[in-house]
Amino acid sequence: MNEERTGETSARALHPTNAPTPFMNVQEAAAFLVVSVRWLRTALKRQPHERGSVPAYRLPTAGHRNHWRFNHEELRAWMHTGCPPVADWRRMQEADRRGKKRS
């Protein structure tokens, strides 16, 4: 009812729990991280074990330019842990998942 009066929709209504996690392109991820697109593209060139690497997925393309996508929830979790190198962050995520399975 409140949504009808104000014209706003809740985040839950936009992204129901059974919907796939939205992915962002480079421009959207840069805005989310509050960095420039140039900085983000430079970070994508780093190896996962290097400081300043960012969790991302490269899409296969026929052209010379890479197309990257970023998982919104992964970026949020990565930022929440202090932006560690991606390889370290993925190990922490895996350890957390294993710990939750045992509980």
C-alpha positions as CSV (number, residue, x, y, z in Angstrom):
1,M,0.0,0.0,0.0
2,N,2.8,2.4,0.9
3,E,4.4,1.6,-2.4
4,E,1.3,2.8,-4.3
5,R,1.1,6.1,-2.4
6,T,4.7,7.1,-2.9
7,G,5.3,5.5,-6.3
8,E,8.4,3.7,-5.0
9,T,9.1,0.0,-5.1
10,S,11.0,-1.9,-2.6
11,A,14.3,-3.6,-3.4
12,R,12.7,-7.0,-2.6
13,A,10.0,-6.3,-5.2
14,L,12.7,-5.4,-7.8
15,H,14.8,-8.4,-7.0
16,P,12.8,-11.3,-5.6
17,T,14.8,-13.9,-3.8
18,N,14.3,-16.5,-6.5
19,A,15.5,-14.2,-9.3
20,P,19.1,-14.7,-10.6
21,T,21.7,-12.3,-9.1
22,P,22.1,-9.3,-11.3
23,F,25.4,-8.7,-13.1
24,M,26.9,-5.3,-13.8
25,N,29.0,-4.1,-16.7
26,V,32.2,-2.1,-16.2
27,Q,30.5,1.3,-16.0
28,E,27.9,0.2,-13.5
29,A,30.5,-1.6,-11.3
30,A,32.7,1.5,-11.3
31,A,29.8,3.6,-10.2
32,F,29.0,1.0,-7.5
33,L,32.6,0.9,-6.2
34,V,32.9,4.7,-6.5
35,V,36.0,4.5,-8.7
36,S,36.7,5.6,-12.3
37,V,36.2,3.2,-15.2
38,R,39.9,3.6,-16.0
39,W,40.9,2.4,-12.5
40,L,38.6,-0.6,-12.7
41,R,40.0,-1.6,-16.1
42,T,43.5,-1.3,-14.7
43,A,42.5,-3.5,-11.7
44,L,41.1,-6.1,-14.1
45,K,44.6,-6.5,-15.6
46,R,46.0,-7.6,-12.2
47,Q,46.4,-11.2,-11.3
48,P,44.0,-12.6,-8.7
49,H,46.8,-12.9,-6.0
50,E,47.8,-9.3,-6.5
51,R,46.7,-6.5,-4.3
52,G,44.0,-4.4,-6.0
53,S,42.4,-7.2,-8.0
54,V,38.6,-7.2,-8.3
55,P,36.2,-10.2,-8.5
56,A,34.9,-10.3,-12.1
57,Y,34.0,-12.6,-14.9
58,R,35.4,-12.3,-18.4
59,L,32.9,-13.2,-21.2
60,P,34.2,-14.9,-24.3
61,T,34.1,-12.7,-27.3
62,A,35.3,-12.9,-30.9
63,G,36.7,-9.4,-30.8
64,H,39.9,-8.0,-29.4
65,R,38.2,-6.3,-26.4
66,N,37.3,-8.2,-23.2
67,H,33.8,-8.0,-21.9
68,W,33.7,-8.1,-18.1
69,R,30.7,-8.6,-15.8
70,F,30.6,-8.2,-12.0
71,N,28.3,-9.9,-9.6
72,H,26.6,-7.3,-7.4
73,E,26.5,-9.5,-4.3
74,E,30.2,-10.6,-4.7
75,L,31.3,-7.0,-5.0
76,R,29.4,-6.0,-1.9
77,A,30.9,-9.0,0.1
78,W,34.3,-8.2,-1.3
79,M,34.1,-4.6,-0.2
80,H,32.7,-5.7,3.2
81,T,35.8,-7.8,3.8
82,G,38.2,-4.9,3.1
83,C,38.9,-5.4,-0.6
84,P,41.6,-8.2,-0.3
85,P,43.2,-9.7,-3.3
86,V,40.7,-11.8,-5.1
87,A,42.5,-15.1,-4.6
88,D,42.5,-14.6,-0.8
89,W,38.9,-13.4,-0.8
90,R,37.7,-16.5,-2.7
91,R,39.6,-18.7,-0.2
92,M,37.8,-16.9,2.6
93,Q,34.4,-17.4,0.9
94,E,35.1,-21.1,0.4
95,A,36.1,-21.5,4.1
96,D,32.9,-19.7,5.1
97,R,30.8,-22.0,2.9
98,R,32.4,-25.1,4.3
99,G,31.9,-23.9,7.9
100,K,28.2,-23.3,7.2
101,K,27.7,-26.8,5.7
102,R,29.0,-28.4,8.9
103,S,26.7,-26.4,11.2
